[in-house]
Amino acid sequence: MSKKFYNQQLKAQRLSPLVVSYVKSLLAPIDTDNERSAFTVRLNTNADPLSRDYRAFWKYQSKFTLEFVKALESVLPRNVRLVQYDHLNNIATLERKS
């Protein structure tokens, strides 16, 4: 299903489940023990800084943003939701569900 934007035809975005599962395995645990209802966290990887996985993580973070965000959403606890992800500064804004 594609959408029209002015006189351009936009393609429906598709994500790669393989990339999503790989990014999920590389994401470091996210600290969601903040007492505020809305808070920000920096994302990082649990891969060794000199490894291929480390380079792949940052490549996916910059070039496959849709897959990266989908992986991030899937590792969050049920009581926390992703509000915004700034891929240029690598900051996720999270919010507690009430």
C-alpha positions in Angstrom: 0.0 0.0 0.0 1.5 3.3 -1.0 0.5 6.9 -0.2 0.5 10.0 -2.3 2.4 13.1 -1.1 1.6 16.0 -3.4 2.4 14.5 -6.8 4.9 12.0 -5.5 4.2 8.3 -5.0 5.6 7.2 -1.6 6.4 3.5 -1.2 5.3 1.6 1.9 8.2 1.1 4.3 9.1 -2.5 5.0 11.4 -3.6 7.7 13.7 -6.6 7.8 12.9 -9.0 10.7 16.5 -10.4 10.4 18.0 -6.9 11.1 15.5 -6.3 14.0 16.5 -9.6 15.7 20.2 -8.9 15.2 19.9 -5.4 16.7 17.9 -6.8 19.6 20.7 -9.2 20.4 23.3 -6.3 20.4 21.3 -3.7 22.5 22.7 -3.3 26.0 20.1 -3.5 28.8 18.1 -0.2 29.1 17.8 1.3 32.5 14.0 2.0 33.0 14.2 2.3 36.8 13.7 6.1 36.6 11.0 7.4 38.9 9.7 10.1 36.5 6.8 9.5 34.2 8.9 10.7 31.1 12.7 10.3 30.9 15.5 10.0 28.3 18.1 7.3 28.0 21.2 6.9 25.8 21.4 3.6 23.9 24.5 1.5 23.7 25.6 -2.0 22.7 26.9 -4.9 24.8 29.4 -5.8 22.0 33.2 -5.5 22.4 34.3 -2.1 21.0 36.9 -3.8 18.7 34.5 -6.4 17.3 32.5 -6.6 14.0 29.3 -6.6 16.0 30.1 -3.2 17.5 30.6 -1.7 14.0 27.5 -3.4 12.8 25.4 -2.0 15.7 26.4 1.6 14.9 25.9 1.0 11.2 22.3 -0.2 11.8 21.7 2.7 14.2 22.5 5.2 11.5 21.4 3.5 8.3 18.5 1.2 9.3 16.6 3.5 11.7 13.2 1.8 11.2 14.6 -1.6 12.2 16.6 0.0 15.0 13.5 1.6 16.5 11.4 -1.6 16.1 14.1 -3.5 18.0 14.1 -0.9 20.7 10.4 -1.0 21.1 10.4 -4.8 21.4 13.0 -4.8 24.3 11.2 -2.3 26.4 9.1 -3.5 29.4 5.3 -3.4 29.0 4.8 -0.4 31.3 7.2 1.8 29.3 6.6 3.2 25.8 8.8 4.9 23.3 7.8 8.5 22.7 10.7 9.6 20.5 14.0 8.5 19.2 16.7 11.0 18.1 19.0 8.9 15.9 21.5 11.8 15.5 22.1 12.1 19.2 21.2 8.5 20.0 18.7 9.5 22.7 15.4 7.7 23.3 12.6 9.5 25.2 10.5 7.0 27.1 7.3 7.4 29.1 5.6 5.2 31.7 2.1 4.0 30.8 -0.5 4.8 33.4 
